[in-house]
Amino acid sequence: MKKDISFLPVEGVKIAVVKKNDPKAAFDWVVYLLNENEVPITNVIVASRGYGFKGEEQQKTSILRHVIGEVAARDYAVIESIDPGVFHLNNEYWVSYYINGQVYDKKFIFVPESITEANLSRISQLDLEGVVHQ
């Protein structure tokens, strides 16, 4: 049962939505999982979805599940490309992983219109600009 599992606070793991200039790509925004810990994270699973409203109309995307496996210490992994057409929605990334046999779990939610060029900042781990959620 979930109530029987001890969940410690997530530290050192972030989600970044990064703008890349790639004329060959269908979308130029990419979602990354950043591991800033000094140890690897294993059995990494990410579920992504979008939900919210456009005007009065409720909208939601499909739920996508990504099995990443392992992300080395101080490393990162690509989760998915993201269409700017969903930036008006809540974009949720539910991340689960293990460190030394302990399970960790957190939802990272980018609120509507938070993924914009005005909110870009330098992400040294990627050497790119993006919007980071911690």
Secondary structure as UniProt FT lines:
FT   HELIX           2..4
FT   STRAND          13..19
FT   TURN            23..24
FT   STRAND          29..35
FT   STRAND          41..54
FT   TURN            55..56
FT   STRAND          57..60
FT   STRAND          64..71
FT   TURN            73..74
FT   STRAND          75..82
FT   HELIX           84..86
FT   TURN            87..88
FT   STRAND          90..99
FT   TURN            100..101
FT   STRAND          102..110
FT   TURN            112..113
FT   HELIX           117..119
FT   STRAND          121..123
FT   TURN            124..127
FT   STRAND          128..133
//
